[in-house]
Amino acid sequence: MIHTTFRVTVRLPEPLREGRGTVITMNAASLGDIIAKLDLADDRDELFNFAVNGDLVLHGEKNVALKDGDEVEIVVAFAGG
């Protein structure tokens, strides 16, 4: 099985920038790759949501496949009351 990665653009919210720019590029085959590379696995469920090409991903984000040129936005989750 060949595991292919693609060049994607990732928009980072302020809490994740840590000296990086607002927009970074990286190689990733899935949102799971991005979550791992940014070390978000422990925080994901409570703090961040993901959108791929403007479409919000509500469930199973680690399994969402990416393709070359995709744009991923990581959004800080807000709770209302």
Steps between C-alpha positions, in 0.01 A plus 500: 500500500636839401438783745491823300520842660387822342601862538225681691455847645408526869361815663592511867310681776701718736542235776676263258737739326789476747730708283352370175303711258124512462525270198741209465542228242571138578486154351204297626277220374224558757387729778643237733847580360450871574370425851810287567749748350357786704474279812126565541382148579439570869332839444297439186162397639467791734689787343512481120279437198612450142376619162626365167449731203238689700301192608486444876594146604275389782595135557786264422747775417807279536377289208423788261722454195669802348611569146765724352411867537237457773457783749449404863391748762533421867239687698489555875180344632269728694242390750183701540264514786 
